[in-house]
Amino acid sequence: MPDVATDLSGAKRRIIERLKRADTATAPELAAEFGLTDTAIRQHLEALEIAELVERVVAPSSGRGRPPVHWRLAASASSLFADRHSDLTVELIASIRSALGEDALQAVVRTRAERQLANYRKVLDGESTVSGKVHRIAELRNAEGYLAEAIDGDGEVTLVEHHCPIRGAADSCSGLCSAELELFQKAIGPEATVAREQHVLDGGQRCAYRITLK
């Protein structure tokens, strides 16, 4: 999707915000509300559609003639609005630590890791090679937002994560990173050793794990 989050004209931003407050709206409705022509509104809507920020919804016809076209926000438009889930996570970590202590916080981290491991093992079931497991883990991590890839080498595989979607939480609770290292080791199994070679929290550009066959 084109990066238009910082390049929205005043009219386009108003259209986005208006559609955020309503399920759908037609071009004539938007034109009347904003004091613009139908043509101008449609040009803005088509530009937003190309940017994958809005989408058309054709309403059922109630009589003769072409059914009206309604417009609504696309799912990708959510990135244009404030999202404080990272701040909330950091606040929750601090609250657990303050109210219940570090041991309780680490218990929460372990519970999360156990749930992840159970999910990973279901997905990895049937993979007979270490390389196959690491490639499947990379797919799982991609789905979780880590921009991951698995790189095969001579007797080893490297799992690289180019992005950390939980960076704020990891800064507040280093146990999350330790749990992930253990997660990979347990998911892959005893036939290989997992070692972290790059770490974002240590100043690296990415996190990288070398998986070496025993």
BELMORA-V422338 format. One record per pair of residues at least 4 apart in sequence whose C-alpha atoms are under 7 Angstrom apart, sorted by sequence separation. I is the first residue (numbers start at 1). J is the second residue. If there is no record, write none. Layout:
I,J  I,J
//
This chain:
4,8  8,12  9,13  10,14  11,15  12,16  13,17  14,18  15,19  16,20  17,21  18,22  19,23  25,29  26,30  27,31  28,32  29,33  30,34  31,35  32,36  36,40  37,41  38,42  39,43  40,44  41,45  42,46  43,47  44,48  45,49  46,50  47,51  48,52  49,53  73,77  84,88  85,89  86,90  87,91  88,92  89,93  90,94  91,95  92,96  93,97  94,98  95,99  96,100  97,101  100,104  101,105  102,106  103,107  104,108  105,109  106,110  107,111  108,112  109,113  110,114  111,115  112,116  113,117  114,118  115,119  116,120  117,121  118,122  119,123  120,124  121,125  129,133  130,134  131,135  132,136  133,137  134,138  135,139  136,140  137,141  138,142  139,143  140,144  141,145  142,146  152,156  153,157  166,170  167,171  168,172  169,173  170,174  174,178  175,179  176,180  177,181  178,182  179,183  180,184  181,185  182,186  183,187  184,188  185,189  199,203  200,204  8,13  19,24  25,30  31,36  36,41  48,53  49,54  96,101  97,102  127,132  141,146  142,147  152,157  199,204  200,205  19,25  31,37  48,54  49,55  61,67  127,133  142,148  151,157  152,158  170,176  198,204  200,206  31,38  60,67  141,148  150,157  151,158  170,177  199,206  200,207  59,67  97,105  150,158  151,159  185,193  198,206  199,207  58,67  59,68  96,105  124,133  150,159  185,194  198,207  199,208  28,38  31,41  58,68  59,69  138,148  149,159  150,160  198,208  27,38  58,69  59,70  138,149  149,160  197,208  57,69  58,70  124,136  138,150  148,160  149,161  196,208  197,209  56,69  57,70  148,161  196,209  197,210  27,41  56,70  57,71  147,161  148,162  195,209  196,210  27,42  56,71  135,150  146,161  147,162  194,209  195,210  55,71  56,72  134,150  146,162  147,163  194,210  195,211  54,71  55,72  146,163  194,211  54,72  55,73  146,164  193,211  194,212  54,73  55,74  146,165  192,211  193,212  53,73  54,74  145,165  192,212  193,213  53,74  138,159  192,213  193,214  52,74  191,213  192,214  53,76  191,214  52,76  53,77  134,159  131,157  12,44  26,69  163,206  26,70  162,206  25,70  26,71  161,206  162,207  24,70  25,71  161,207  24,71  25,72  160,207  161,208  24,72  160,208  2,51  23,72  159,208  160,209  1,51  158,208  159,209  1,52  158,209  159,210  158,210  19,72  20,73  157,210  158,211  19,73  156,210  157,211  133,188  156,211  157,212  156,212  155,212  156,213  130,188  155,213  109,175  113,179  117,183  121,187  109,176  120,187  106,175  110,179  113,183  117,187  5,80  90,168  90,169  89,169  86,168  90,172
//
